[in-house]
């Protein structure tokens, strides 16, 4: 510090140079932090997308079953004496499931436009 005695211009230049170096360091640190946050957020979005796909697949499997049970309910000969045998709802479920799977596979083969 003894070299600066009586020369405030040199002190000011040194402080300004150190401030510029510190500013560059802080800007680089901020950029690095923002990049790290973006990478972590992208991983979180990917995980949420995979969970959403899993829920969609489960719903896709249960939709035909729900449809058939809502139509037939408990109205089969074995449960409440209805004239409808138990194989009719099972056959209807198989038909509806086959149609649903066919639509699913056709939809997956369809070329996607970006």
C-alpha positions as CSV (number, residue, x, y, z in Angstrom):
1,X,0.0,0.0,0.0
2,X,2.9,2.3,0.4
3,X,3.2,2.8,-3.4
4,X,-0.2,4.5,-3.4
5,X,0.6,7.2,-0.9
6,X,-0.3,10.6,-2.3
7,X,-1.6,9.1,-5.6
8,X,-5.4,8.5,-5.4
9,X,-5.7,8.0,-9.2
10,X,-3.6,4.8,-8.9
11,X,-5.8,3.6,-6.0
12,X,-8.9,4.3,-8.0
13,X,-7.6,2.4,-11.1
14,X,-6.6,-0.6,-9.0
15,X,-10.1,-0.7,-7.3
16,X,-11.8,-0.3,-10.7
17,X,-9.7,-3.2,-12.1
18,X,-10.5,-5.4,-9.1
19,X,-14.2,-4.5,-9.4
20,X,-14.2,-5.5,-13.1
21,X,-12.6,-8.8,-12.3
22,X,-15.1,-9.4,-9.5
23,X,-18.0,-8.5,-11.9
24,X,-16.8,-11.0,-14.5
25,X,-16.5,-13.7,-11.8
26,X,-20.1,-13.0,-10.5
27,X,-21.6,-12.9,-14.0
28,X,-19.9,-16.3,-14.8
29,X,-21.1,-17.7,-11.5
30,X,-24.6,-16.5,-12.2
31,X,-24.6,-18.0,-15.7
32,X,-23.3,-21.3,-14.3
33,X,-26.0,-21.3,-11.6
34,X,-28.8,-20.7,-14.2
35,X,-27.4,-23.5,-16.4
36,X,-27.4,-25.9,-13.4
37,X,-31.0,-25.0,-12.5
38,X,-32.1,-25.5,-16.2
39,X,-30.5,-29.0,-16.2
40,X,-32.2,-30.0,-13.0
41,X,-35.5,-28.7,-14.2
42,X,-35.2,-30.6,-17.4
43,X,-34.6,-33.8,-15.4
44,X,-37.7,-33.1,-13.3
45,X,-39.8,-32.5,-16.4
46,X,-38.6,-35.7,-18.0
47,X,-39.6,-37.6,-14.8
48,X,-43.0,-36.0,-14.7
49,X,-43.5,-36.9,-18.4
50,X,-42.7,-40.5,-17.7
51,X,-45.1,-40.6,-14.8
52,X,-47.8,-39.1,-17.0
53,X,-47.2,-41.7,-19.7
54,X,-47.5,-44.4,-17.1
55,X,-50.9,-43.1,-15.8
56,X,-52.1,-42.8,-19.4
57,X,-51.2,-46.4,-20.1
58,X,-53.0,-47.6,-17.0
59,X,-56.1,-45.5,-17.8
60,X,-55.9,-46.9,-21.4
61,X,-56.1,-50.5,-20.0
62,X,-58.9,-49.7,-17.6
63,X,-61.1,-47.7,-19.9
64,X,-62.6,-50.7,-21.8
65,X,-63.2,-52.5,-18.6
66,X,-65.0,-49.5,-17.1
67,X,-67.1,-49.2,-20.2
68,X,-68.2,-52.8,-20.2
69,X,-69.0,-52.8,-16.5
70,X,-71.0,-49.6,-16.8
71,X,-73.1,-51.2,-19.5
72,X,-73.7,-54.6,-17.9
73,X,-73.2,-53.9,-14.2
74,X,-74.3,-56.9,-12.1
75,X,-77.0,-58.0,-14.5
76,X,-75.9,-61.5,-15.3
77,X,-77.7,-64.8,-14.7
78,X,-75.2,-66.1,-12.1
79,X,-75.5,-63.1,-9.8
80,X,-79.1,-61.9,-9.9
81,X,-81.0,-64.3,-12.1
82,X,-81.0,-62.0,-15.2
83,X,-81.4,-63.8,-18.6
84,X,-77.9,-62.6,-19.6
85,X,-75.2,-65.3,-19.2
86,X,-71.8,-64.3,-17.7
87,X,-69.9,-64.9,-21.0
88,X,-71.7,-62.0,-22.7
89,X,-70.0,-59.2,-20.7
90,X,-66.7,-61.1,-21.0
91,X,-67.0,-61.3,-24.7
92,X,-68.0,-57.6,-24.9
93,X,-65.0,-56.7,-22.9
94,X,-62.7,-58.7,-25.2
95,X,-64.3,-57.0,-28.3
96,X,-64.0,-53.5,-26.8
97,X,-60.4,-54.2,-25.6
98,X,-59.4,-55.4,-29.1
99,X,-60.9,-52.3,-30.7
100,X,-59.1,-50.1,-28.2
101,X,-55.8,-51.8,-28.8
102,X,-56.3,-51.6,-32.6
103,X,-57.0,-47.9,-32.3
104,X,-53.9,-47.5,-30.1
105,X,-51.6,-49.2,-32.5
106,X,-53.0,-47.4,-35.5
107,X,-52.5,-44.1,-33.6
108,X,-48.9,-45.0,-32.8
109,X,-48.1,-45.8,-36.4
110,X,-49.5,-42.6,-37.7
111,X,-46.6,-40.2,-38.7
112,X,-46.3,-37.3,-36.4
113,X,-46.0,-33.8,-37.9
114,X,-43.7,-31.4,-36.0
